[in-house]
Amino acid sequence: DEHVWHAKGVFNIEGGCYAKTIGLTREKEPEIYDAIRFGSILENVVFDEQTGAVDYDNVSITENTRVAYPLKFIPNALIPAKTEHHPKQIILLTCDAFGILPPI
């Protein structure tokens, strides 16, 4: 996610979410599953051309299947996505292929 940290707090500049869909079901991730509707964008997924049904278990293209959707598709989302205070702790999620960064 893209965030801005300034003198008055923190806010999200994307205005949306980006989630993996591999193996997605309503039971596992109901909010993400229900966010997939008109206005969301699916990437690298396989679907039935007759029915439009998506096969979230199909990895024939790639396992890196994704969906992008607006924050407003999530119930109880804070819109605009901002806080009026500063964080006490920040955790950066990284891909450290060489094991240089210490674990949390």
N, C-alpha and C positions, 0 to 999 in steps of 0.2 A: 504494500500500500504506500501511497505517496502522502506524506504529512508535512505540515509546516509548523515550526515551533517559533513563536515570536513573543514579544514582550507581554502580550495579554493572554497567552495560552497556546493550545495546540488545535489544529484542525486538519481534516482530510480534504485533499484537493481533487481526488478522483471522482467523488460523488457516486461511487459504485463498489461492487464486489467482484472478485475474480476467484472462482473455486474449481477444484478438480472434480470431475464427474465420473471417473472410473469406478465402477461398482456402485454407483449412486442408487439409493432406494429411498422412498418416503420414510421408511422405518428408521434408517440410519441417520438421515439428514433431512428432516421434514421442512425446515425453513428454506434450505437450498433447493430441494426438489420442487417446492411450491413456487419458488421464485422463477422457475423456468416457464415462461409464458411470453406472449407477444411483448416485445421490447427487450428481451434478453437475447444474447448471442451465444450459440454453441460452436465450439471449435473442435475439429478432429473427431467427431462422433460419427457412428454409422447409424443410419436410420432406414426404415422400410419406406421405399418410394411410393407405395400404394397407400399406406395408412399414415405415414409421417411419424410412426412410433420410433423412439430412439432406443437403441440397444446399448445401455451404459456398461455392459460387461464385455462388449466386443472390442478387442485390442488389435484388430487387423491393420489399422492405420498406425496407431501409436497408443501407449498407455497414458500419454500426456493429453487427455481429453479435458476440456475446460468449459465453463460457462461464465459469461460476464453479464451482470444485471445491476440495475439501479438500486441504491440503498432503500428507496421507497418501497421496494418489493419485499422487504423484510419487516415483519410486524415489530412494533416497538423500537424501530431504528431511531437513533437520535439524529434528527435533520433540522438544521445543518449539523454535520458531524464535527462538533467542536466542543472544547471545554474551556472554561474561564479560569483555569488554574494550571500550574506547572506540574509535570510528573515528578514524583520522588525517585522513581527508578525507571531506567530505560533498558530494554533487552533488544538487541539486534540479532535477528535470525540470519545466519549466513551459511553458505556452503563452503566449508573449509577443507578442500581436497588434500591439503598437506599437513593438517593437524597442528597448525601454528597457533591458532586462537585457543585460549584456555576454555574448558567447558564451564557452564554455569553451575 
